[in-house]
Amino acid sequence: MRQVEVRLRPEDKGMKILPWMDPENFNPGYLMRAMHLMPKRGSNAIWQHTQDYWKERNELPAVNLDGKEFKYG
């Protein structure tokens, strides 16, 4: 494939869109100043990330790459 995009699934319609990172959890100044340039995340669990390597190292390999949220081209 030349490209992959992620898109919202039908069940994610209407979910709350949040900043890329939670400023209560992780807030270095250089990133806070550029927050408006960063991608967004959704409030549903599938669209969250925690910046926690130990948690995500087990979750990321289990992602279903054939899921409805991926568009390949």
N, CA and C atoms as a LAMMPS dump frame, in Angstrom:
ITEM: TIMESTEP
0
ITEM: NUMBER OF ATOMS
219
ITEM: BOX BOUNDS ff ff ff
-5.0000000000000000e+02 5.0000000000000000e+02
-5.0000000000000000e+02 5.0000000000000000e+02
-5.0000000000000000e+02 5.0000000000000000e+02
ITEM: ATOMS id mol type element x y z
1 1 1 N 0.836 -1.175 0
2 1 2 C 0 0 0
3 1 3 C 0.884 1.243 0
4 2 1 N 0.366 2.269 -0.572
5 2 2 C 1.089 3.538 -0.612
6 2 3 C 0.702 4.45 0.541
7 3 1 N -0.485 4.241 1.081
8 3 2 C -0.953 5.147 2.126
9 3 3 C -2.015 4.456 2.967
10 4 1 N -2.109 4.881 4.211
11 4 2 C -3.175 4.407 5.1
12 4 3 C -3.728 5.621 5.845
13 5 1 N -5.035 5.661 5.956
14 5 2 C -5.714 6.738 6.679
15 5 3 C -6.6 6.097 7.733
16 6 1 N -6.826 6.82 8.802
17 6 2 C -7.813 6.369 9.783
18 6 3 C -9.032 7.266 9.665
19 7 1 N -10.183 6.676 9.885
20 7 2 C -11.433 7.436 9.815
21 7 3 C -12.356 6.949 10.908
22 8 1 N -13.297 7.783 11.254
23 8 2 C -14.241 7.423 12.304
24 8 3 C -15.15 6.302 11.836
25 9 1 N -15.404 5.376 12.73
26 9 2 C -16.347 4.299 12.471
27 9 3 C -17.757 4.835 12.699
28 10 1 N -18.77 4.191 12.146
29 10 2 C -20.147 4.654 12.381
30 10 3 C -20.476 4.786 13.869
31 11 1 N -19.99 3.886 14.688
32 11 2 C -20.285 3.938 16.123
33 11 3 C -19.574 5.08 16.843
34 12 1 N -18.634 5.74 16.166
35 12 2 C -17.923 6.867 16.77
36 12 3 C -18.562 8.217 16.426
37 13 1 N -19.571 8.183 15.603
38 13 2 C -20.226 9.441 15.198
39 13 3 C -20.756 10.157 16.441
40 14 1 N -20.461 11.43 16.544
41 14 2 C -20.932 12.235 17.663
42 14 3 C -20.052 12.191 18.904
43 15 1 N -18.948 11.433 18.87
44 15 2 C -18.1 11.408 20.063
45 15 3 C -17.402 12.752 20.23
46 16 1 N -17.015 13.051 21.426
47 16 2 C -16.331 14.299 21.743
48 16 3 C -14.899 14.246 21.211
49 17 1 N -14.455 15.312 20.542
50 17 2 C -13.084 15.412 20.037
51 17 3 C -12.256 16.167 21.073
52 18 1 N -11.117 15.592 21.411
53 18 2 C -10.261 16.11 22.482
54 18 3 C -8.899 16.524 21.942
55 19 1 N -8.143 17.317 22.693
56 19 2 C -6.768 17.631 22.291
57 19 3 C -5.922 16.355 22.223
58 20 1 N -4.829 16.434 21.512
59 20 2 C -3.963 15.278 21.294
60 20 3 C -3.512 14.628 22.601
61 21 1 N -3.238 15.429 23.61
62 21 2 C -2.842 14.874 24.9
63 21 3 C -3.627 15.562 26.004
64 22 1 N -3.741 14.885 27.092
65 22 2 C -4.477 15.397 28.242
66 22 3 C -3.574 16.335 29.028
67 23 1 N -3.875 17.635 29.047
68 23 2 C -2.994 18.57 29.745
69 23 3 C -2.919 18.326 31.254
70 24 1 N -3.85 17.587 31.804
71 24 2 C -3.791 17.237 33.228
72 24 3 C -2.748 16.15 33.48
73 25 1 N -2.435 15.366 32.441
74 25 2 C -1.55 14.218 32.579
75 25 3 C -0.143 14.502 32.054
76 26 1 N -0.045 15.291 30.988
77 26 2 C 1.247 15.507 30.323
78 26 3 C 1.201 16.893 29.695
79 27 1 N 2.022 17.834 30.19
80 27 2 C 1.871 19.21 29.724
81 27 3 C 3.172 20.011 29.594
82 28 1 N 4.166 19.49 28.881
83 28 2 C 5.367 20.298 28.683
84 28 3 C 5.029 21.551 27.871
85 29 1 N 5.629 22.663 28.231
86 29 2 C 5.331 23.943 27.615
87 29 3 C 5.467 23.967 26.107
88 30 1 N 6.544 23.363 25.573
89 30 2 C 6.755 23.414 24.124
90 30 3 C 5.648 22.692 23.375
91 31 1 N 5.082 21.639 23.962
92 31 2 C 3.962 20.959 23.313
93 31 3 C 2.651 21.709 23.524
94 32 1 N 2.464 22.285 24.687
95 32 2 C 1.233 23.033 24.953
96 32 3 C 1.117 24.222 23.992
97 33 1 N 2.239 24.865 23.685
98 33 2 C 2.206 26.004 22.762
99 33 3 C 1.869 25.579 21.34
100 34 1 N 2.146 24.334 20.987
101 34 2 C 1.879 23.83 19.631
102 34 3 C 0.637 22.94 19.568
103 35 1 N -0.137 22.89 20.634
104 35 2 C -1.288 21.989 20.69
105 35 3 C -2.248 22.197 19.52
106 36 1 N -2.418 23.43 19.079
107 36 2 C -3.342 23.704 17.974
108 36 3 C -2.868 23.088 16.654
109 37 1 N -1.597 22.69 16.572
110 37 2 C -1.047 22.07 15.366
111 37 3 C -1.093 20.548 15.415
112 38 1 N -1.36 19.998 16.585
113 38 2 C -1.315 18.553 16.789
114 38 3 C -2.607 17.883 16.327
115 39 1 N -2.528 16.593 15.982
116 39 2 C -3.748 15.851 15.667
117 39 3 C -4.657 15.803 16.895
118 40 1 N -5.879 15.443 16.691
119 40 2 C -6.85 15.335 17.787
120 40 3 C -7.054 13.863 18.139
121 41 1 N -7.715 13.628 19.261
122 41 2 C -8.108 12.273 19.654
123 41 3 C -9.572 12.313 20.042
124 42 1 N -10.188 11.167 20.051
125 42 2 C -11.597 11.086 20.403
126 42 3 C -11.792 10.599 21.823
127 43 1 N -12.998 10.779 22.325
128 43 2 C -13.295 10.374 23.7
129 43 3 C -13.538 8.872 23.846
130 44 1 N -13.843 8.168 22.746
131 44 2 C -14.033 6.716 22.822
132 44 3 C -12.679 6.027 23.014
133 45 1 N -12.696 4.926 23.719
134 45 2 C -11.446 4.241 24.107
135 45 3 C -10.537 3.927 22.929
136 46 1 N -11.081 3.537 21.797
137 46 2 C -10.242 3.161 20.653
138 46 3 C -9.415 4.34 20.134
139 47 1 N -9.851 5.553 20.402
140 47 2 C -9.176 6.752 19.91
141 47 3 C -8.314 7.416 20.978
142 48 1 N -8.105 6.775 22.097
143 48 2 C -7.305 7.326 23.191
144 48 3 C -5.864 6.819 23.106
145 49 1 N -4.973 7.567 23.647
146 49 2 C -3.599 7.114 23.887
147 49 3 C -3.18 7.733 25.217
148 50 1 N -2.296 7.067 25.896
149 50 2 C -1.979 7.481 27.261
150 50 3 C -0.562 7.999 27.443
151 51 1 N 0.277 7.882 26.427
152 51 2 C 1.695 8.199 26.571
153 51 3 C 2.345 7.256 27.583
154 52 1 N 1.727 6.106 27.81
155 52 2 C 2.219 5.113 28.771
156 52 3 C 2.763 3.912 27.993
157 53 1 N 4.066 3.879 27.824
158 53 2 C 4.693 2.812 27.052
159 53 3 C 4.29 1.436 27.563
160 54 1 N 4.318 1.221 28.85
161 54 2 C 4.062 -0.097 29.425
162 54 3 C 2.641 -0.579 29.137
163 55 1 N 1.705 0.333 29.042
164 55 2 C 0.32 -0.028 28.725
165 55 3 C 0.16 -0.258 27.222
166 56 1 N 0.68 0.666 26.434
167 56 2 C 0.463 0.615 24.996
168 56 3 C 1.319 -0.428 24.285
169 57 1 N 2.391 -0.875 24.886
170 57 2 C 3.231 -1.882 24.217
171 57 3 C 2.487 -3.195 24.026
172 58 1 N 1.489 -3.461 24.858
173 58 2 C 0.672 -4.657 24.691
174 58 3 C -0.572 -4.397 23.848
175 59 1 N -1.069 -3.168 23.875
176 59 2 C -2.283 -2.842 23.134
177 59 3 C -2.03 -2.669 21.641
178 60 1 N -0.95 -1.99 21.281
179 60 2 C -0.715 -1.682 19.867
180 60 3 C -0.549 -2.927 18.986
181 61 1 N 0.18 -3.949 19.393
182 61 2 C 0.279 -5.131 18.534
183 61 3 C -1.059 -5.853 18.343
184 62 1 N -2.022 -5.607 19.223
185 62 2 C -3.322 -6.274 19.134
186 62 3 C -4.325 -5.506 18.271
187 63 1 N -3.934 -4.362 17.71
188 63 2 C -4.842 -3.567 16.873
189 63 3 C -5.214 -4.369 15.629
190 64 1 N -6.506 -4.396 15.313
191 64 2 C -7.002 -5.084 14.128
192 64 3 C -6.778 -4.188 12.916
193 65 1 N -5.783 -4.483 12.11
194 65 2 C -5.45 -3.655 10.957
195 65 3 C -6.446 -3.802 9.816
196 66 1 N -7.406 -4.717 9.948
197 66 2 C -8.487 -4.863 8.978
198 66 3 C -9.754 -4.161 9.474
199 67 1 N -9.648 -3.378 10.545
200 67 2 C -10.8 -2.7 11.122
201 67 3 C -11.388 -1.648 10.204
202 68 1 N -12.642 -1.29 10.464
203 68 2 C -13.387 -0.308 9.656
204 68 3 C -12.742 1.073 9.707
205 69 1 N -11.931 1.33 10.716
206 69 2 C -11.343 2.65 10.861
207 69 3 C -10.141 2.891 9.939
208 70 1 N -9.655 1.842 9.273
209 70 2 C -8.491 1.99 8.387
210 70 3 C -8.915 2.002 6.921
211 71 1 N -8.356 2.929 6.164
212 71 2 C -8.602 3.002 4.723
213 71 3 C -7.239 2.931 4.041
214 72 1 N -7.052 1.927 3.218
215 72 2 C -5.788 1.715 2.527
216 72 3 C -5.897 2.153 1.072
217 73 1 N -4.795 2.676 0.56
218 73 2 C -4.799 3.108 -0.837
219 73 3 C -3.442 2.985 -1.475
